[in-house]
Amino acid sequence: MRRVFLMGCVALVSAGAFAQRVEVRKSGESKITINLGSYRVGGDVASKTFLSVLKTDLSRSGYFKVISSGGELNVAGSCVSAGTSLKADCHLYKGSTRQRLLGKTYKTTTADARGLAHRVADEILYAATGKKGMASGKIALVSNRTGRKELYVCDIDGKNIRQITKDRSIVVGPGWAPDGKNIIYTSYKRGYPNVYLTGRGKPLSSHGGLNASGAISPDGKSLAVILSRDGNPELYLKSLRTGRLTRLTNTRRGNEASPCWSPDGNHIAYVSDTSGKPQIYIMPRSGGRAQRLTSSGSESVSPNWGRNGYIVYSSRIGGRYRIAMVNPVAKSMRVLETDWADYEDPSWAPDGRHIICSRTASYRSSIYLLDTLKDSPVALLTGSVDWYSPACSP
């Protein structure tokens, strides 16, 4: 499950690092103090949960330091419940001028207290900074908690876990459709790997041989997929309207894996070992000559192209897997600072600042949140079962 070359279709190769410079650094920015000391909640569980989650979300965003008095920003209002209904008033002010940045009333059910807190946290962040938040995002991922590898979804803080598939087989490689509602994944439920989309009974791709690593284009019209119908695993483009296939790669002595789309849908990044070891390449969606993007580490795998323009991936450097990010235009690369464990399967959070990934230590895989600026990693899902291959919603 840790390796990008799905179902063992490619053997991973160890080798010395190329000459590409690897920069390891930390950066950050000062945090905005935000005062929630005067925000009022009732004595019920739902309203208390709302405020607790709201504070955690604001702090975890990386932009705020939550305090109880003073502050550059103040949050006023109240959250109360009546039966199964929950109502929250939220007003955001500048501390010095009392200029109101946000004033809104929210209504939902008590069962949705956590979800409401996530939405309010994102709106506060946007009102204060103009930046998109991540608190309302979802994570699709795989776990063996039932004894089989099945597909799950949870909130981006690791809570509210829901099992999606009951294939009683092997599920791998989840990713989100552009609408943020459905999930594409590979399943062995018919005895061989096919690509599926939640909410749809028939496979999206079920050609002879391997069907894996499906990724839907931003416009929702095309499927990038790895097929072995003509021999070794190659990258194909499939029209979701007509089913027409276009073969994009032809590497007789290599194998391809893990395609992902550029934000504008004009290019595809993928992994190939045509050079002798897995590295990341970029190709126009219309096909043509592929451009090699990475050359550091003994392998570079699992690319994910964020809306911020950066590609995040896992690179084996110094004998362990680390999370790296590269600007495909400037070719500048940066490795995130982490501990001794293996960090793999990275996925950009909706805010374009944080990364969700798997962390493997002592043969146990868990899910972590990494901050590309300065905050410490946060464990989201840990325990006695394994969690793999997280994918954040758009």
N, C-alpha and C positions, 0 to 999 in steps of 0.2 A: 504493500500500500504506500510505502514511503517514496517509491521511485516513480518518476514521470512516465517511463515507458511502460504503459499499461499492459497488464497480463503477460509481462515478461517478453515482450516482442523485441526488446533491444537489450543487449548486455551492457551494463555500465562499465566504463573503462577508467582506470586510474592512470594519471599522467601528471607531469610537472606543470606548473603554471606558465602561461604565456607571458609576454612582456607587458601586457596592458597594465597600466598603473591602477592600483586599488587604493582608494582613500578611505580610511577609517576615522570618523570624527563624530562629534556631537555638536548640535547647534540648538538654538532655542530663542525664545523671546520672553520678555517679562509678562507676568500674568495680570489680568484685570481683577481687582478685588470686587466681589459681588456680595452684598449683604442680604441674607434671607432671614435675619433675626426677627423681623416684625411680621413675617408671613404667618397667618393663623390657620390652624387646622382643628377639626373636631376630635373627639375622643375615640372615634371609630377606626377600625383597621384600615379601611380603604383610604381615607384622607391622610392618615399617618404614612401609609405606604407611598402615596403620591409625593409627599414632601421629601421623604427619605430618598426615593429614586431620583427625584428632581435634583437634589443636592449632589448625588453621586454622578449623575449625567453631566452636570455643569462642571464638576471638578475633573471628570475623566475626559472632557472635551480638550483639555490641555490649555485652554485660553483663560480660564477663571481660577481664582482662589476664593473659595466660599468662606465667608466670615459671618459673624453675628452682630457686628456693630460697625458704624462708619462705612467706608468703602467708596470706590469710584462709581459703583452702580448699586441701586437699591431695588429689591423686588418686594412689592406690597400686594396685599390681597388675601384671599382665604380660600380654603377648600373644605367643603362640607358635603355630607351624604344625607339622603332622605330615602329610606327604603333601599331599593336597588339602583337609585340614581345618584350620580356624583356630579357636583358642580364646582368649578374652580375659576376664580377671578384672578387675573394676573396683570400687574402693572409694573413696568420697568422704567426707572427714572435714573437720570444722571445724578450722582450724589451732590455735586457742587451747585448745579443750576436748577435742579428739579425738573429739567426738561424730560417730558415723557417720551420714551422710545417705543413702548408697546403697551397697549391696553386692550384686553380681550377677555371674554367670558367663554369658558369651555364647558360642555355638558357631555356626559357619557354614563356608562354603568359602573357600579362599584367593582365589577369583575375586570374592568379595563383601566384600573387605577395606574398600573405600571405603564400601559400603552399611552395614556394621557400624559403622564410625566415625561415620557420620551418625546412626545410631540411638542410639549411646552418648552422643554430644554432646547430643542432645535430652533424654535421660534425666538427664544431669548438670545441664543447665540447669533442668529441672523440679524436680529434687531440691533444688537450691540456691535457686531463686527462686519456684517455683510457677508459672512462666510456660511457655507452650508454645513449643517451638523450631521452627526452620524447616529444619534441616539435612537432614531426611528427605524434604523436599518434592520435587516434580517440576515441570518447566516444559514445557508444550506450546508450540510456536512454529513459525513458517514460515521456510523458507530457500530460496534459489535456488541452492544449492550444486551441484545436478545440471543446472542450466540451466532448470529448471522450479520453480515455487513449490510445494513439497511440505510435508507435516506431519512434524514431528520431536518427540521427547521427550528431555529430558536431566535429570540431577540438578540441584538448585537451585544448585550451584556451577559449573554449565556443563559438567561432565564427563559421560562415559558417554552420548554422543549416539547416538540411534537413529532411523533413518528409519521413519516409520509408513505413509505413503501412497506409492504409485507410480502416481498418477493421470496423470502426464505431461500435466498441464494447469495449472490455477490453483487453489490452496487458500488460503483466507483465514479470519480470524476464529475461531481455536480457543478452546475453553473446556472446562472439566471438568464431567463429570456429578457429581452429589452423592456417588456412591460412591468418587470419586477414582481410578477404574480406567479408565473410558472417556472419550473426548474427542469433543465435538461440534464440527463445523466446516462451512464452506461450500466446495463444490467445483464446478468447471466441467467435470468429467470427462465429462458427457453433453452438453456444448456450451452449457449454460445453468446458472445457479446453483441448486443444491439444497442442503439441509441434511442432513448425514450424522452418524452416530454410529459410532465405531470398534466393531468386533465385531458389526456389523449390516450386512447386504448392501444392503437397501433403504433409500432415503432416509427420514429422519424427516419431511421436508417437501418436496414436489415439485409444488406447485400451479403453474398457469400464471403466467408472469411471474417476478418476482424472489422467491427464497426465500433469506433471509440472516439473519445475526446471531442464530442460535438460542441460547437459554439455558434450561436445564432447571431447574425450581423445586426448592427444597431438599428437598421431599418426594418428588421424582422423578415426580410425576404430570402435570405440565403443561409445555408448551413455549412460551416467549415467543419470537416470531419476527416478522421484518419480511417482509410479503408485498405484492406489487403486483397481486394478482389482480383487484382491483376498481378499479384506476386507479393512483394514485401510491402510493409505499411507505408502508404503515401498520403499526401495531403490532397483532398478533393474539395470542390465547391459544389453544393447541391441546391438547386432552386426549390424552395419550399412550396411554390405554386405548381410547377410543372414536373418536378422530380428530376430535371435534367442535371446530369453530372458533368463537371469539368475537372480534369486532372491538372493540378497545379505543379506538382513536383514529379521528377523522374530520376530518382537516385538509386540506381540498381545496387550499389554497394553501401547504401545507407538506409536508415529508417527515420520516419518522421513521427512527431507526437505533439500533443498539447497546443493546438492552435488557439489564438485569441485575437480579437479585432481591435484595430485602432479606434479611438472615439468617433472619428468621422466615417468609419466603415470603408476607407479606401485601401487599407493595408492589413495584412495578417502577420502576426509574429508566431513563430512555432519553433519546436526543437528538432534538430537533426544531428545525427552522428556521422554524417558524410565525411567529416574531417578526421574521423577516427575516435572522437569522443563527443558526447552530447553538448551542443552549444545552441544559442538562440539566433535565429535568422528572421529577416523581414522580407515580405514579398508583396507586390501590389495585388489587389483582389482580382485583377484581370490576368494575373500570371506574369511570366517573364523571369528575369534574372533575380535570384535571391541575394540579399545583402546580409553578410554575417555581422551580428551585432556584438557578441561577447567573445572573449578569448581568455578570460581569467579563470583560475580555478581548474580543477581536474574535470569538472563538468558544470554546466549551467542549465537549469531545467525549470519547469513550472512557471512560465511567464504569465503575467497578468497586466494588461495595459489599462492604466487609469485615465479618468477624464482630465487629470492634471497633466497628461502628456507623458508621464513617466511609466516605464515598464519595470515592475518589481518581479524578482525571481529568486530562486534558491541556487546558491553556488557552493560547491564543495571546495573549501579553502582551508589549508592546514589540517586536513583530515576530518573536518566536520562541516555540516551544512549550515550556511549562514544566509541571511536575507540581504539581498543587494538590490539596488535600483539604478536604472540607467536612463539617461535622456537620449532617445534614438536620433535626435537631430545633432546635438552637440557631442554625443558619444561619451559624455562625462558619466562616471560610475561612482557609486558610493556604497559602502557596506555598513549596515546598521550594527551598532554595538550591542552584543548580547553575551550571555554566559557560555559555558562549555557544552551545552546540549546541542542537539541537531534541530535547526529551525527550517521548516519546509512548507510547501504548498501555500505561498503567500497570496493574499487577495486584498485589493484596496478597499478600505471602508468608504462609504459615500462622501465623507468630508475631504477626501484626497490628502489627508494628513496621516491618518492611522492605517495600520496594516493588520489584518487578521491572519494568523498562520498556525501551523501545528508545531509543537515542541515535543521532541522525543528524548526521554532520559530513562535509563534503567529499563529499557524495553517497554515503556509505557508512553503512549501518545496522548497529548492534551492540546487544548486550544488556547492561544495567547493573543493579546492585543499589544501591538508595538506602536510606539510613537516615533515618527520620523524626525521630530524636533528634539525633545529632551526628556520627557517623562519616562519613568521606569515601566518595564513590561508589566502587564496585568494578566493574571491567570483567569480565564473565563470558564473553562470546562476542564476539570481534573477528576481524578478518582480511580476506581477499581476497574473501569472499562476504558477502551481506547476510543479516541475521537480523531478523525482524519479529514483531510481535504476540505477545509472550510472555503466557502465562496460567499462573498457579501452581495447583497442585493444592490441594484444600481442606485 
